[in-house]
Amino acid sequence: MDFEPYRAELVAYCYRMLGSFHEAEDQVQETMLRAWKARDRYDAGRASLRTWLYRIATNVCLTALEGRARRPLPSGLGAPSDDPGAPLAPAFGVPWLQPFPDARVELGLRADLRLALVAAMQTLPPRQRAVLVLREVLEFSAAEVAVQLGTTVPAVNSALQRARAALAAAGEAVDAGEVGEPEDPKVREVIERYMRAFERADVPALVRLLTDDAVLEMPPVPLWYRGSHDYGLFMRRVFEMRGTGWGLTRLTANGQPALAAYAPEPGGGHRLHTLQVFTVTGGRVARNVVFADPAVFEAFGLSQEILFDRSDGGR
């Protein structure tokens, strides 16, 4: 009985449930262990192997979520800041939502992994979250989900309706069809221009690439900003502190374009500063979620220090 072909999609499922890549990997390992121990009790006539594994994974995730606070982004905790000079005090006690390292799991780019959607899912009660993902993302039937959750089809349908309404109320309004894919030539051009401006610490050039109501948030710092004006003022502050000559590398996270930003070191070279995950809509940057958590860096396998060859722009 081979469970490995399902590992990648199970990691993505557990990530949607838990909001943490590291935890998702751990819970998938637990799922595989439980499945192996119960393999003699698996009945192929009652459910496919995939359905059976998802039932185990769902129970594992629901157990892991018992008594836990949800994983938010800063924008999910309160109003935006109007002070670009506010102290940058990390809130390490908050279990922040983490990004998903696309390169670590062979899934392809998936719109249903986008940060905004996963963040909105975290506002749902765990069983509603499971129903929403199992029904609408993974396309299991209501009958299959009822078996996976040990409930009834009417209960599954009711939970799905409540989950949809809660997501709408939470403001998950970004249409996945409007969000540019990382490999879209127009999106690549926007990110390329953002990189060049960032490397030069050119704030006006950065601001020109933003939507008017662009959002900038920086977990584990709980404050966040809305609007190109405050975004630009905050970036000016960053560059005044860290100077010019940054280095950036491309990657993707949650099926979105992302950059690893390396700040220049006084003695030469560059040190890892942040991982930035972008939402690009209509040829502009609408959101930038900037992660500075070492656990996130580890999940993406990012080098702490790097030398950039300026003859090719460091890319």
N, C-alpha and C positions, 0 to 999 in steps of 0.2 A: 504494500500500500504506500504510494508515493504522495507525500503532502507538499513537497517542495515547489511544484508548479503554481501553487496557490499563495506562496509566501508573500510575493510582492503586493498583490491586491489586498491581502490581509493586513499588511503593514499600513497601506493607505487607509483601509477601513478603520483600523485601531487609531490611526492618527486623527481622523475626523472625529472619532469618539473622544479621544483624550487630549488632543491639542498639543502633543509632545511627540517628536520623532523617537527620542530615546525610550520613552515609555511604550510607544507603539511597538518598537522592536522587542522590548521585554515581554509584552503581553502576547505577541505572536509566538515567541518562544514558548511561553506557558501554554498557549493554545496547542502548539505542535506536541508538546510533552503530554498534555491531557489526551489528545487524539491518539497518540501512540499507545498510551496505557489502556485506552478504551477500544482499540481497533477490533478486538474480538467481538465487541457488542454492536459494531456498525452493521446496519441492515440496508443493503443497497436497494432493496425493494421498497423501502419507505422514503428514502431521500437520497439525492445525489451526494457524492463525496463533498462537493463544493458547499452545498446547502448545510450538510452536517458540520463542516468546519466552521462555517459562519455562525452556526448555533453555539458552538463552543466558544468562539472568539467573542460573541456578543455577551455571553455569560461572564467571561473573563473580564471584559471591559466594564460591565455593570458592577461587578464586584470591586474592581479597582476604583471606580468612581464613588463608591459609598462614602458619604461623609466628607467629600472633597469639595473645595471651592472651585468654581469654573475658572478656566484660563482666559483672561481677557487681553485685549490690546488697550493702551491708554485711552483711546477714543471711546472705549466702552465703559469708562468709569466716571466720566464727568464732562464738564464744558471745556472748550479749548482755552488755553492760556492766552492772555493779551500782553504778556511781558516776555519778550524775547531774551531778556537778560536775567530771567528767573534762575535761581540756583538749580543745578543739575544733580539733584539728590536721588540716587537709585532707591527703589522700593524692592529690596530683595525678598521681602516677605510675601510678595504677590506671586502666585504661580503663573507667570506670563505665558500667553500663547507663543508657540515657537513655529518657525517656518519649516517647510518640508523640502529636504534636499533632493531635487529631481534626479541628480546624477547617481544617487545611491540606490535607487529603486527603478527597475526597468518597467515603467508604466506608460511612457509617452507623456506629452503635455496634456493635462486634464483640467478643464474649466471648473469642475466640481471640487478641486483642491484649492481654489483661490483663497487667499488669506481672509478677505472680507467675508466670504461665505462661511469658512470654517470658524471665524470669530463669531459670526451670528449663530452658528449651530451650537456654540458653547453656552448660549443663553437658554437653551432648551433643557428641560429635565432629561436625564440620561435615557430613559426608555423612549421618549418622544424623539430624541436624537437618533437612536437606533432605528426606529421605524422610518424616519425620514430618509436616512442613508440607505437602508436596506430596500425600501420601496422605490425611491425616486432616483437614486444614484446607481445602485446595483441592480435595480429592476427585478427583484424577487416579487413573486405574487403575494397578495395579501394572505393567502392560505399558507404559503411557505414561511412568511414572517410570523404568523400566528404560532406555527410550530416552533420556530426559533426562539420566540419569546415566551412560550408556554401560555398563550392567551387565545382569544377568539378573533375571528375575522372582523366582526363589528368593532371590537376594541382596537384593532389595528387601524381600521379606517377612521375611527374617531380620533385616535392619537395623531394620525397623519394630518387630519384637518386642523387640529390644534397646533401642530408644529408649523404648518404653512402659515397660519394666522399669526403665530408668534414671530416668525421670521419677518413677515411683512411689517409688523409693529416695531420690530427691532431696527427697521430701516435698511435692510439688506436690499438696496434698490439698484445696485450696479448690475446691469444686464450683462451676462457673460458674453453675449454676442457683440457687445460694444467695446469690450476690453481687448486690446491688441495682443496677439500672440508674440512671444519673444522672437520668432524667426520671420515675422512679417517685416518686409523691407522698410516700411514706414516707421515701425516701432524700433527697428535696429538703428535707423537714422536718428531718431529722437534720443535714444540711449547713447549713441556715439557722440552726439552734440553735448549731451549732459556730461559725459566723461571728459571731453575736452575742456568744458567750462569749469568742471570741478578741479581738474588738474591745475588749471591756471588760477583757481580761486576767484573766478570771474562771476561775481554775484549777479550783475545785470543780465549776463548771458543765461545764467541758470533760471532767473525769474521769467525770462521770455519763453522758456520751455514749459512753464507751469500753467495749469488752468487757474482761473481767478480764485476758485475756492479750494485749491490744492491743500491736501492734508499732509502734515509731517508729524510722525510720532516715533518715539525712541525708547522702547522697553529695554532695560528695566527702569528708566526714568518715567514717572507717571504723567508728566505734563505733555501736552501736544498742542499743535498750532493748526489753524485753518486760515487759508488765504495766502496768495502769493506774496503779499507785502510782509507779513510776519515770518513766512518761510524764508524770504530773502534776508530779513534782519537777523534771524537766527543763524543762517549760514554765514553772514558777515562776521558774526561773533566767533563761529567755529574757525574761520580762516584767520582771524586776528590772533586767536590762541595758538593755532597749529601751523600757520604759514601757507606758502604755495608749494608747488612741486609734488603734489600727491601722486600716488600710483593706484590704478584701478584695474581689476580683472573682471571679465564677464562670467556669469553663470546663470542658472535659472533656479527658481524656488517657487513651489506651488503653481507651476505652469506659468510663471510670470518672469519678466526680465529682472535680473538682479546683478548687483555689483559688490565685489569685495573691495573696500577702500583701505588703502595703506597710507598712513601719515608719514611725512618725511621726518627722519631722525636727525638731530643736530650733528652727529658724527658721520652721517652718510647712511644710505640704505633707507628702508621703509619698514614700519611696524604695523601690523594689522590693527585697524581702528574699529571698523564696523562692517556689517553685512547689510546691504540696502536692497529692499524688495519693492519694485515699482508697479504701479497700475497706470497704464498708458491708455487714454481714450481720446479719440479725435485728434491725434497727433500731438498731444500734450501730456505731461505727467500730472495725473490727478491725485496720486497718493504715493508716499514714500514711507515705508516702515523700516526704521533703522535699528538693527539689533546689535547690541554690544555685549551679549552674554557669552562667556567662554564655552558654555555647553553647546550653544548654537554653532560657534566656530568649529568645535570638535565634530559635530554632526556633519558639517559640510567639508571636513577634512582640509581646512584652510591653514596654510603656513603662517606662523607667527611673524616671520620676517621674510623679506623678499627684496631682490635687486631688480630694478627695472631698466631695460635697455631703451633709452630715450630716442634711439634712432628709429624705433617703430612705435613710439608713443607708449611703450610699456605694455603693449597688448600683443 
